[in-house]
Structures are given as C-alpha cells and as structure tokens.
Amino acid sequence: MAEIHEEEIHESLDEVVACFRGGKIEIRSLCWRGRQHTVKQMHASWIDRAVDPPVHGFTVTLESDDLMELAYQEGDLDWRLERLLLQ
C-alpha cells in the first residue's frame, strides 16, 4: 500500500473554474503555481460559519490522483489551497 504524504500549503490559487448549480459549488479545474489541473472528483464540502464571512471548504481529487483541500471565503475572490495529500 502506498504511503500518503500530507503537506500544509496555505497558498492562493492562480485560477479556479467552478459551476454554481442548485446551491452547490462544483469545481472543474484549477491552476496552482502556473500548472493547470483537472478535477477528477469532488468528495466533501462544508461551510465553516465560525468565522465571518463564512469559509467554504472542499476536498477534490485531481487527474494525478492527488487529493487537495481547498477553501473559499464568501465575499473574497481568493481561492486557497490549504492542504495537499500526495500518494
């Protein structure tokens, strides 16, 4: 079984392509450090209402099978990569 390595990143993403459908956010692709990534699957999403404005969190699997945890704060156009899990 492959070992999973977790890295705390906390960096802004260059670009995020997302659809807002039926009250949900679906992330399609993102660009980080100048490299384009396609989102293969979205897993979980949540809203942290302990902060104002609320922060939306997501976990996604990329085409590389790496897992990313993303965050978006309402009213802010800055998407962030919080955590990266590499296989």
N, C-alpha and C positions, 0 to 999 in steps of 0.2 A: 504494500500500500504506500502511495506517495505521501511524503511529508508536506504539510501545508505551512507556509511561512507568512506571517501577518506583519504588515508594515503600517504604522501610523503615518499619514501623508499630510492632511490638512492644507491642501492647495486648491486654488481656483482652477476650474476647468476652462479651456480656451473656448469651447463651444459645446452646446448640448442641443440635440434635436429631440423634441418631445411632442406628443399629442395630448391634448386635454380633451378627454371624451367621457361623457357620463359622470362627471365629477371626479374622475381619476386621471392621474398623470401617467402616461406610458412613454418611457424613454426609449428612443430608437437608436441613437448613436451619440458619441461624444468625442471630443478632441482634447487630449491631455498631453502637455509638453510637445505640441506640434504634431502629434501622431493621432490619426483617425482610428476609432474603434467602433465596431458594430455591436450593439447589444443583442445577444442571442436569446436571453431570457430574463424576465423580471421575476424576483422571488417575493420579497416582502416590501411593504411600505407602511409608514407610520407617521404620526404627527406629534411633535413634542410641543405641547401647549404650556410647558413650564416657563418658557421664555416668550417675550413679546417683542416683535411679532413671532408667531409660531414657526417652527422649523419642520420641513417635510424631509423624511429620511427614506432611502431606498437601498435595496441590495439587488445587484444585477450581475449576470454572467456575461462575459464578453465572448467574442468568437474564438479567443485563445483559451477559453475555459477558466480564465482567472476571474475571481469574484471581487467586485468593488462595492463599497458602501459610499453612497452619495448623499449630499444634503443641499437643500434649497430653502432659504428663509423668505417667507412671504414679504412682498414689497421690495425685495432686493433682487437685482438681476444677476447675482453671482451664484453659480452652482459650484459646489466644492466636492473634491474627492477627499473623504475623511480617512478611509482605510482601504488597503489593498491586500487581498489574500491570494498568494501565488502557490500553484501546485508544482 
